[in-house]
Amino acid sequence: MKKKGVHKKLGLKFYRKKQYIQAVSHLEKALTEDKNDPDIYLFLGYASLFTDDFEGARRYFRAGLLVCEDHIELLKALAYIYLKDERIEDAVSLWGEVLEINPRERSVKN
């Protein structure tokens, strides 16, 4: 039996090495071990972005926000997707949520 968290560790290892397809494979397995870890959704979303799977990225970012609705990095990532979709008002709305959570968030203020 494998130790819990092994797929997350492997997924993050592949992510750091920019081997995004392998990262997605392991991180998806990590979700079966822990569906309540918002960081798994975050890195699945980013890895999907880097493989030009914008729909997958959108799906992972949204799912992560269902687990943790005030996760700043997930909010910013979904706002980025909304910008790519030319959904400017939705992106601005998410940035507003980020600033409500953390008024000092520099990446949104600038």
C-alpha positions in Angstrom: 0.0 0.0 0.0 1.3 3.4 -0.9 1.7 6.2 1.6 -1.0 8.9 1.4 0.3 12.0 -0.4 2.7 10.2 -2.7 0.8 11.2 -5.9 0.7 14.9 -4.7 4.5 14.8 -4.1 5.1 13.2 -7.5 2.7 15.6 -9.2 4.5 18.6 -7.7 7.9 17.2 -8.6 6.8 16.8 -12.3 5.2 20.3 -12.2 8.5 21.8 -11.0 10.3 20.0 -13.8 7.7 21.5 -16.3 6.6 18.0 -17.2 2.9 19.1 -17.0 1.3 16.0 -18.5 2.9 13.7 -16.0 2.0 16.3 -13.3 -1.6 16.2 -14.2 -1.7 12.4 -14.2 -0.3 12.3 -10.6 -2.3 15.2 -9.3 -5.5 13.7 -10.6 -4.6 10.5 -8.6 -3.9 12.8 -5.6 -7.4 14.0 -5.8 -8.7 10.5 -5.2 -6.6 10.5 -2.0 -7.7 14.0 -0.8 -10.5 15.9 -2.5 -10.3 18.6 0.1 -6.8 19.9 -0.7 -7.2 23.2 -2.6 -3.6 23.2 -3.6 -4.0 20.0 -5.7 -6.7 21.8 -7.7 -4.5 24.9 -8.0 -1.6 23.0 -9.5 -3.9 20.9 -11.7 -5.3 24.1 -13.0 -1.8 25.6 -13.7 -0.5 22.4 -15.3 -3.6 22.4 -17.5 -2.9 26.0 -18.5 0.6 25.1 -19.5 -0.7 22.3 -21.7 -3.2 24.8 -23.3 -6.2 23.0 -21.7 -8.0 26.2 -20.6 -11.3 24.3 -20.1 -9.5 21.9 -17.7 -7.8 24.8 -15.9 -11.2 26.5 -15.5 -12.8 23.3 -14.1 -10.0 22.7 -11.6 -9.9 26.3 -10.4 -13.6 26.3 -9.9 -13.6 23.0 -8.1 -10.8 24.2 -5.8 -12.9 27.2 -4.9 -15.8 24.9 -3.9 -13.4 23.3 -1.4 -11.9 26.6 -0.2 -13.8 29.7 -1.4 -11.4 32.2 -0.1 -8.2 30.7 -1.5 -6.5 33.8 -3.0 -4.3 31.9 -5.5 -7.3 30.0 -6.9 -9.3 33.3 -7.2 -6.5 35.0 -9.0 -6.0 32.0 -11.3 -9.7 31.9 -12.2 -9.6 35.7 -12.8 -6.8 35.1 -15.3 -8.9 32.5 -17.1 -11.8 35.0 -17.2 -9.5 37.6 -18.8 -8.5 35.0 -21.4 -12.2 34.5 -22.1 -12.7 38.3 -22.3 -15.0 38.1 -19.3 -13.5 41.3 -17.9 -16.3 42.1 -15.4 -16.1 38.6 -13.9 -12.3 38.9 -13.6 -12.6 42.3 -11.9 -15.2 40.9 -9.5 -12.8 38.1 -8.5 -10.0 40.6 -7.9 -12.4 42.5 -5.7 -12.9 39.3 -3.7 -9.1 38.9 -3.4 -8.8 42.5 -2.1 -11.6 41.9 0.4 -9.7 38.9 1.8 -6.3 40.6 1.7 -6.3 44.3 1.0 -2.5 44.3 0.7 -2.5 41.8 -2.2 0.1 43.5 -4.5 -0.5 41.5 -7.6 -4.1 42.7 -7.8 -3.6 46.3 -6.8 -0.9 47.0 -9.4 
